[in-house]
Amino acid sequence: MKHAKSSGGTKANLLFRQAYEYIVTRMDRGEWQAHDKLPSIRLLAQELQVHRLTVFRAYQLLKQNERAYVKEKSGYYVSPCKSEEQALNEHEESPRSLTASSVLKNALSEIQQIPVKYQFSQALIDPNLLPNLFLSEHVKQVFDIYPKLMGTYSSAQGDEELREYLCRYMVRHHHLRLTVSDILITTGGQQAIDLISRIYIRPMDPVLVERPTYSAALDIFRQQGARLVPVEITPNGYDLAAVEKLMQKHKPRIFYMNPTFHNPTGYTVPAAQRKLLVELAERYRCLLIEDDAIHEMYLDQPPPQPMLTYDTEGWVVYLRSFSKYVAPGLRICAVMGGPSVIKPLITAKSLADNGTPLVNQKMFLHYFESARIQQHLEKLRIALQIRKEIVEEELASTGWHWISPQGGFNLWLRLPDFIPVDRLLEECLRHSVSFVPGVICDPLKEMQSWIRLSYSFVNEEHLRDGVRRLVDIAGRYGPQPQ
Amino acid sequence: MKHAKSSGGTKANLLFRQAYEYIVTRMDRGEWQAHDKLPSIRLLAQELQVHRLTVFRAYQLLKQNERAYVKEKSGYYVSPCKSEEQALNEHEESPRSLTASSVLKNALSEIQQIPVKYQFSQALIDPNLLPNLFLSEHVKQVFDIYPKLMGTYSSAQGDEELREYLCRYMVRHHHLRLTVSDILITTGGQQAIDLISRIYIRPMDPVLVERPTYSAALDIFRQQGARLVPVEITPNGYDLAAVEKLMQKHKPRIFYMNPTFHNPTGYTVPAAQRKLLVELAERYRCLLIEDDAIHEMYLDQPPPQPMLTYDTEGWVVYLRSFSKYVAPGLRICAVMGGPSVIKPLITAKSLADNGTPLVNQKMFLHYFESARIQQHLEKLRIALQIRKEIVEEELASTGWHWISPQGGFNLWLRLPDFIPVDRLLEECLRHSVSFVPGVICDPLKEMQSWIRLSYSFVNEEHLRDGVRRLVDIAGRYGPQPQ
């Protein structure tokens, strides 16, 4: 891959790039197939609400990349697919910002599924840190309590007993006014993001996203054809004046945010900003998707209250991946919000899979209710603190830059410009070390020098060895002679 | 509700109705919100590939139903939502064929979730017929075999051990050429239908569906904005000449079919037709979605081989809901097909929920491998046979019409014209009896006199009592005086 900087952020360029990606996504999903006629420039420009010249430029680039061909006096047609190898070679030769999204469509999942010894790309709890024996014994009881569990479906909205318990839990911990009907159970947080995006995003709709952010969310929004509008996130949260300007200008219907132990940076949006953000959301009628995957995974002290607690008008939809640090394999997420959001989501969920399996919900509930859970969380926090310190110790001499997070699973590392992160990753994978290249977390695909290193998944010994190996490999790249 | 017959099947009317439903669906899903400007007639006509007059008529009806309003010299705008009560009243007054899809959006799931004693709307195995104790004990062992199961994710494509087992199973039973990479695990068959429809259906795309068919599939296709093209299914299968004509004329990208113990009719498409259908699919480049939910639930003899066995070119994608008659609560479906179908489906699955929970896959595999399973199936077939006979006995004197199915869970009953099925259902629900009104299974929404009665879910005693109660209530409606 080339390391040329992206041609940058002018609005015309951004729209052009997004139009190109929109077309390529449709081709890759097989919606526009080999030898299909592409829409006329005029029609597509109308549909995407961009200038005809923008579509023209996108079609020209498709032609250049041999993704489309022209028939005299007829229009543009989809070229037949090249083999995967050819496609990869093509990728080598064209600007990465234009081809990356099609090649890296499920980038995170692809990286994670490469088997390596030093797995730093998984922002998941090390299974050895879970109370496996206790959990298994506990869960077995569930079949005694509900002997017909294997034959019973859940309602689409989710098991009522579980929703009642989570409702009480949220009221107790966050002093919310919430009822059982305000909660929907989904199979993991990612399904919740996907269902929301299916309801709220039409092609070329503007969607506010943090920069950087959770890469799978970006892939989901792109799949819906969204136009991504980045909001920078810093250790101090957002620049609220900038957020307001973006809301004014783009009138986005949603802002996807991860304000607590943010993925990938670990930053937390301060309490003072949360209230103001909810006010902005109300004023500009922009739904805030508050993804709060790991609220309990703080190190020293609990994070600020969720933005949901400031919401009175129904402009926040809150995702809490409850099973994440208890029994992540069960994939239990709770979505909370006002009826105007939850009702269409229940319909979408019922069409998508007719409800999360009841057996998972009951197993989760039974364990989550147990007194042991607080003990487990305490131990987990200490284990994560130790792991974070190991990594920071090993990185201390590198000169790399990071802000030590107050919770979560990741370090967000800025490497010196002369280290080519994509080549580093390839080399690391060869040495059984993996991490997430920052560029896939960036809606603009420009953060070439950043990486996300998850310290939650591997044990202390492997963590130390693996980070040493990473630092060692990175050390082979020196500053380039001028 | 009124019982006026639909205005019928002329093409212009069908397109008009579909255009109207397309718009209403987008409003109901909140994509087009109160006071949003609707697309211009010209633009929408282009997008939907219909005549402008068709869109004009749809807009006029929206205005009439107070779903849209007009601004002089500007265009049509979305009216603010009425309360649910008002919407229901409106429904009373407008032609049911035009409003039903929005009101009955998840019709089946809504009916099923009404708690009744005589539950004839669930095409599911009675949980009491499952070997619950054995199943629970067996499943508990899974946690001993895989102690870290609760902390481990599956790959998006599904557990490799499970896919290997199912691959061998399919090769053994159906002499298929199939590899592990041709299989994707989804959370139930419905998720598979949904993922396929997301990849293959764009707004107003023609989709072939049987008439009648599984109503949730219709709802999924409508959600994607499909134009439903009905194919009549009879005890002898399809009229292949008619299918070919429809393929020629509409060039559908998919044909959703359920050829074995068809839901709701119980019909099975004969072996001789299966090969020819695959040839048609190849010739007209139409992907066949073969939904084979209950292949093993035959009464006397096994059904013909799946259509997948005739496919050499990758024009069949096969859905097998393996857990349905073993442990339906686990929600394990296997999707099988060529790489050109399975690869984009894996991406869609990875974006939708990042993989079916591993714990469900391992629990299912462990039980499905056990020797006990064949015994269980034998018992199940006998139990279903007995239940079917009870219902047929109780219905013998009614004069209602049905074809006795050779497998499956349902009777598809034709009631006399003078019995208003919607009022019958209301009355039955008041008396704790539920069934599925045939009209929701009909893509044309015209099968007013049919009902689906599932005999699989309630025990023999309740079955007899409930059917008597149903017959008794139906008896209150006599032929109307001329």
Interface residues (C-beta under 8 A of the other chain):
Chain A: D28 R29 G30 E31 L43 Q46 E47 K105 N106 S109 Q113 L124 I125 D126 P127 N128 L130 N132 L133 L135 S136 V139 K140 F143 D144 P147 K148 L149 M150 G151 T152 Y153 S155 A156 T186 T187 G188 Q190 Q191 D194 I199 Y200 R202 A216 D219 I220 Q223 A327 P328 G329 L330 R331 S340 P344 T347 A348 S350 L351 A352 D353 N354 T356 P357 L358 V359 N360 M363
Chain B: D28 R29 G30 E31 L43 Q46 E47 K105 N106 S109 Q113 L124 I125 D126 P127 N128 L129 L130 N132 L133 L135 S136 V139 K140 F143 D144 P147 K148 L149 M150 G151 T152 Y153 S155 A156 T186 T187 G188 Q190 Q191 D194 I199 Y200 R202 A216 D219 I220 Q223 A327 P328 G329 L330 R331 S340 P344 T347 A348 S350 L351 A352 D353 N354 T356 P357 L358 V359 N360 M363
